[in-house]
């Protein structure tokens, strides 16, 4: 069964304390891996798309990387405004149709 | 450039009633997908519309139905509401193919 698992479920960091969020997946026919940020009461906001193992994307304090089995979202010297839930999703070819499967998210809190 | 807009933002319904949620896609997008997000969970795929037809469907019962109009806007209908239908309903738009989804801020549905 196609699955996306994110860890940890929740993470508290001090401002400036770097860390990484993990997204592991078991899907066949991977077409892309997406990272989203979701603030409370809002819809997910697109961050990155990764398509192949070894690919990396960066945006401000965030860097996403991809291997054949997992993706990492590295956050460097985070600020309180980086607090949000980070969602990982994989686009896979399932029974002839492309579908986006989300993980449950990592709730990140950055304390000042 | 307007992003994805959804209405209403909040809705309270009674068990057994029917509800219609509306979505206008981001300008230039032709594909609309609907997701259900329970509290603390990742979004779950309901269905996707392209060229006014349902193209893909997730594991949701027939009580969930939809429509896409010639201007690409879309509706999600849920009949015979259950308490378990309480969730944030997200609409996302994209260009047909592998482009990332852009989400609206959702409709918070509460069934009492």
Interface residues (C-beta under 8 A of the other chain):
Chain A: X4 X6 X31 X32 X34 X36 X41 X42 X43 X44 X45 X46 X49 X87 X89 X91 X97 X98 X99 X100 X101 X102 X103 X104 X105
Chain B: X4 X33 X35 X40 X41 X42 X43 X44 X45 X55 X56 X58 X90 X92 X98 X100 X101 X102 X103 X104 X105 X106 X108
